[in-house]
């Protein structure tokens, strides 16, 4: 689940909050739900692009 801390961290990384960031966070949430849990020492990286 996307929580306030995750939104804050993503906003700081991206530089600003925008609709594309919100869509990307939601896409990441769905993707992680679909692929299931992963080891804490693994890094999951996703690149999400929109045509906005």
C-alpha positions as CSV (number, residue, x, y, z in Angstrom):
1,X,0.0,0.0,0.0
2,X,1.3,3.5,-0.8
3,X,1.5,5.4,2.4
4,X,2.4,9.0,3.1
5,X,6.1,8.3,3.7
6,X,6.4,6.6,0.3
7,X,4.7,9.5,-1.4
8,X,7.1,11.9,0.4
9,X,10.2,9.9,-0.6
10,X,9.0,9.6,-4.2
11,X,8.3,13.3,-4.4
12,X,11.7,14.2,-3.0
13,X,13.4,11.8,-5.5
14,X,11.3,13.1,-8.5
15,X,11.5,16.7,-7.5
16,X,7.8,17.5,-7.3
17,X,4.4,16.0,-7.0
18,X,2.5,15.7,-10.3
19,X,-0.1,13.4,-11.9
20,X,2.6,11.3,-13.5
21,X,4.2,10.6,-10.2
22,X,0.8,9.6,-8.7
23,X,0.2,7.2,-11.6
24,X,3.7,5.8,-11.2
25,X,3.2,5.1,-7.5
26,X,-0.1,3.4,-8.2
27,X,1.5,1.3,-11.0
28,X,4.3,0.3,-8.6
29,X,1.7,-0.7,-6.0
30,X,-0.1,-2.9,-8.5
31,X,3.1,-4.4,-9.8
32,X,4.4,-5.3,-6.3
33,X,1.1,-6.9,-5.5
34,X,1.3,-9.0,-8.7
35,X,4.9,-10.2,-8.3
36,X,4.5,-10.8,-4.6
37,X,6.9,-10.3,-1.7
38,X,10.7,-10.1,-2.3
39,X,13.7,-10.4,0.0
40,X,14.5,-7.3,2.0
41,X,18.1,-7.3,0.6
42,X,16.8,-7.2,-3.0
43,X,16.2,-3.9,-4.8
44,X,13.2,-3.8,-7.0
45,X,13.5,-1.1,-9.7
46,X,10.7,-0.1,-12.2
47,X,10.7,2.5,-14.9
48,X,7.1,3.8,-15.5
49,X,6.5,6.2,-18.4
50,X,3.3,7.9,-19.4
51,X,2.4,9.8,-22.6
52,X,1.2,12.9,-20.7
